[in-house]
Amino acid sequence: MPGTVLLLAASPVGRGRLVDAASVLPVLAAVEPSVLAGTQSASVVELADPLDPQAVLTRLRAAAAAPGPLTVFVTGQLAVDRRQHLLHLALARTTPATVRYTALPWHWLRDELRLRPDGTTTLVADLYADADSWQQVGRRPPEAGPTVAVYGRIAPPPARRAVAVPAYMKAVATILRSGHRPPLEELHEQALARLAAEQQASGAAEGPGVVLASRRPPAGDPHAALAAWVASGRHGDADAFAARWEQAAVREHGAASEEALHWSEVRADLAMMAGDAVRSCRAWLTVAATRLAMGQSADAPQVEAAVDRAHHQWGRIADPASARELGPLLAELRARVPGRRHGALDHVRRQLRQLQTQN
């Protein structure tokens, strides 16, 4: 089956730049797509210093929805927003004061990859952390979900006024340019060895930083079973299986527990994958309302994500009556949770007026 490759290189323009992320793209682009993907053929999507986190999310979502193996190469720098202290991938317009609005939240990447079939997704990362995010990375490195193999490194901030080069990713690309893609564990070790040799030759004292090595899911992981059913088109079986886990979580932890809400979110995603926009929208609206009722803030990432996904699915509802039914609920939530997309509430209200006119 053909593979998909997403090349994402992002770093701020100007004084806040820690790494020249885009400099690695010509080296990666010189590698045959089939070698990048580890498949007989592959399509490649390249994002060089993107400006808008929503545009990156759109490309990421499309790549995650593609059948077959997916390999994501991410080069750039990490930042933490000042309000919630969440990790983000800085984009071209990101500054320390605008991380929340101009950078890509790392959990967006994780959420888009989480339900892909086990063993089909690889993330290769070469990241530099700023001073604030480096403290957080040391306590808890970013992860990409239980079914995703992760390889790479996160380096500490370079010397003041210095702009680093993505040496780990360039080492990966140089190895792949031979036309052979070794097993990922071997590729990772070769790249680290090449990086260490180059640093020793140059007298650099940076070191590899935080090494990211693949963390595999446990034997019998329910998410892996769900992903397999979705991949084979057995959407009904997948939802019934997830519903049993949701009911068990409700019995053991309560309907408003994180455990139960997790499975509600999984079922909302499954409905989306099955093409049932009404059921998916309704489920995301319920999740968002529950989280708000629990006292979570309107700008909490889980709340924002639920409302954003409800909004996205509402826009895909083909039946006007169902859209009219759910629209006021979405508008009410959007008034409380405006999210990061400018004009989202106005968009819902305009669409509702058009639906009422059609009626």
N, C-alpha and C positions, 0 to 999 in steps of 0.2 A: 504494500500500500504506500502511496506517495507520502512524504513527510512535509512538515511545515517548519520554517525557521523564522524567528523574529529576532532581528538585530536592533537592540535599543542602546543608544549611546547618548547620554544626557549630562550636562553640567551647566552651571550658570555662566552667563556672559558677564565679563567685567571682573571686578576685584574679588568677588566671592568665589571665583573658580579655583578649585583645588586640583583638578585633574583635567587634562585635555582628552576627554572621553572619545570624541569623534575621531581622533587620530588613529584609532584602531580599526575603524570601519573599512578603509581601503585594503587593509591586510586580510580582514575577514571576508570581504567581498571577493578577494582573489581566490578563495577556496571554492572548489566545486560545491554547488548546493547539495548534491547527494552525499558528499563527505561531511558537510556541516550537519546534516540531518541524520546520517547513518542509515539512509534508505537508498533504494535504487534511483529515485527521483524525488525532487522536492521543490516547493515554492518558497521564495525568500522575501520577507518584508523588512525594509530598512527604515529606521527612524533615527535621524541625526539631529541632535540638539533640538528636540521638539519644544514648542512654546506652551501648549495647552494640555493640562492633565486629562481633560475629557477626550481630546483627540487621541491621546495615548491609550486611554481606557477602551475606546472604540476599536482600535487596532488590536489591542490585547484580547478583547472579547471575541473578535472575529478569529484570531489565531487559536484561541482556546476551544472554539466551537468546531474547528476543522477536524475531520476524521484523520486517523493515522497518527504517527509519532509527532510530537512537538518538541522542539529545542529552542529555548529562549536564552540568548546571550545578552546580558545586561552589564553595561559599563557606565560608571558615573560616580556620584557622590551622595552621601546620605545627610539628611538634615532632620531636625526635630522641631515640630511646631511649638510655639510658646504657650499655647493655651492647654493642649491636651498631652503634650510631650510624646507624640506618636512619631514613629519613623516614617520618613518620606524619601522618595528619590527626587533630588533637586532637578528642575528643568531650566531652560534657558533664561527665563525671567525671574527665577527664584532669588530672593534675598532673605536674610535672617528674619526680617519682619513680615514677609509675605509667604512663608512656607505653606501655611494652611490653604492658601488660595492658588498658588502657582506651582506647587510641587505635586508629585504623584504619591498618594498615601500607599505605603507598602502593603497594607492589608487589602487594597484593591487588587493588587497582583495576586496575592494569596487566594482571595475569594474567587477570582476568575479561574484559577487552576485546580481548585479543591475537588471538583467532581469529575475530573478527567480520569479515564481508566488507568488503573494501577499499572506502572511499568511503561507508560507511553509518553511521559513528560519529564524533561530534563531542564534544569536551570543552571547556567554557567554564569558566574558573577565575578566581576572585578570592581570593587567599590572602595572609595575613600570616604572616611567619616570626618565630619567637622568636629570641633572640640566637644560640643554638647552631645552629639549622637555617638561619639566614641565611648563616652561613659556608659551609655545605654547598651551599646553593642557588647561591651565587656560583660555586662550582667546577663544579657539575653540576646544572642544573635538572631537576626531576622530569619524566618522560615517561610516555606512556600506551600505548606499543606502536607498531609500524611502520605499522599500518593506520588509526590514529586521528588525526584532525585536531584540533589543540590550539590554543586561543586564550585569552588572558587576561594576567594579570600576577601577580607575587609581590612584595609590598611589604615593606620592612624593618620591624622592630619600631617601633610608635609611641612617642611620648614617654612617659616613665615615668608610670604611673598613668592614662594616657589609654586610652580604648577607642575604636578607630577604627570608621568606618562603611565598608561594602563599596562604595566609590564607583564602581569600575569596573563591578561587576555591576549597580548601580543605573542606571548610564548605559546598559548593554546593555538592561535591562528598559524604561527610558524610551523608547529608540529603538523597541523592538519593540511598545510599546503603541500606536504609530501604526497598527498593523494590517498592517504590511509588514515582511517579513524580507529585508533586502538580502543579497547574497552574504556569506559569513562573513568573508572578508578585509575587505570594506568595513564590515561591522558592527563588527569589531574596531578598525579605524582610526577610525571615527566615535566609538566609546566612548572610545578613548584621547584623541582631540581634545577631547571633552566633559569628560573628567577633567582634562586640562591646563588648560582654560579655567576650570573651577571652582576649581582650586587657585590659579591666578593671581589670580582675583578675591578669594579669601579670604586671600591672602598666604601660603598654605601652601608649604613647601619640600620636601614629601615626594617628589615626582616619581613616575613610574610604577613604579619598582623594576625587577625583572627581567621583561621582556616575553616572553610565551610566544607564539610564532608557529608555525603549522602546519609540521610536517616530514613530507614525503611519502615513501613507500617508494620504492626504485629500480624502473626498468623491468624486468619478468620476475621480481618478488619471489615466491618459492615460497609464502609464507604467504598472499598474495592469491589465488593459484590454489587453494590448499586451501580457503580461505574460500568461494570461488565454488562449488566442488564440494559442500561441505557444505550451502550454501544451496539447491542444486538437488537435494539428496537423494542425491548420488553418493558415499556413504560408503566404498564399497569402493575406488573410484578414488582417493579422497583418502588412504586408508590405504596403498594400494600406492605412491602417489607419495611419501608421507612415509617409507615404509620404504626406498625407494631413497636418499633423502637421509640417512637414518640409517646405512645400510650404507656409503655414501661417507664419512661422518664417521668411522665406526669404522675404515675402511681408512686414512684420512689421519691421524687424530689418536689413535686408540685407543678401546677400548670404554668406558673410564672418563673420557674427556675431556668437557669442558663441551659441546663441539660435538655429540658423540654423545648425551649425556644430554638436551640440548635437544630433539633429535628424538624421543627416547624419551618425553619429556613431551608433545610435540605428539601423538604417536600415542596416548598415554593419554587426552588430551583428545578426540581424534577418536573413540575408542571410546566415551567418555561421550556424545558428541553422536549417535552411532549407536545409543545405547540398550543397548550391550553392557557392562553393569556388571561382569561377571566379568573380561573382558579389560582393562577400564580399571583395576579394582582391582589385578589382578595386575601390570600395568605400573607403577602408582604404587608398589606394594610393592617392586618390583625397583629402581626409581629411588632410593627412600629407602635401601634396603640398600646400594646401590652407593655413594651419597654418604657414608654412614657408614663404609663400608669404606675410602673414600679419605681418611678422617681428618677429615671435616667434623663440626663439633660438633652435638650433638642439638638445640641451639636455633638453628642456622643457618636462615635463612628458607627456603632451598630444601628443606632436610630437613623442616622443619615442614610446609611446603606439600604435599610429597609424601605424608607420612603422613596429614595432614588429608584430602587428596583420596582416598587409598585408603580411609580410614574412611568417608567420605561415600558412595563407590561400593559399599563392602561392605554398607552399610545398604540399598542398592537392589537387591541380588541376590535374585531371586525363587526360585531353585533352592536348597533347603536343603542339598543335598549339596555344592554349590559353596561356599556360605557356610560350611559346616563345614570344608571343606578350607582356605579362606583365612583363617578366623578366628584360628587359633593363630598364624599368621605375623603378622597384624595386631596381636594381643595382645603378641607378643614385641617388635615395633617400638614399640608404644604404651608399653610399660614403659620403653623407652629414650628415647622422644620423647613426653613427655606433652602437649606443645603448650600452647596458651593456653586451651583449652576445659576448664573444671573438670569432673573426673569422667569424662574420655574413656576412660581405661583401664577403669574400673568398668563403663562402658556396654558395652564390648566383651565383658568377662567375663560380664555378665548375659545378653547376647544369645547367647553361646556356650552357656551353661548351658541356655537355653531350646531351642536347636537340638539339643543332645544329648538333652534330654527328648523332643523330637519324634521323634528317631531311635529 
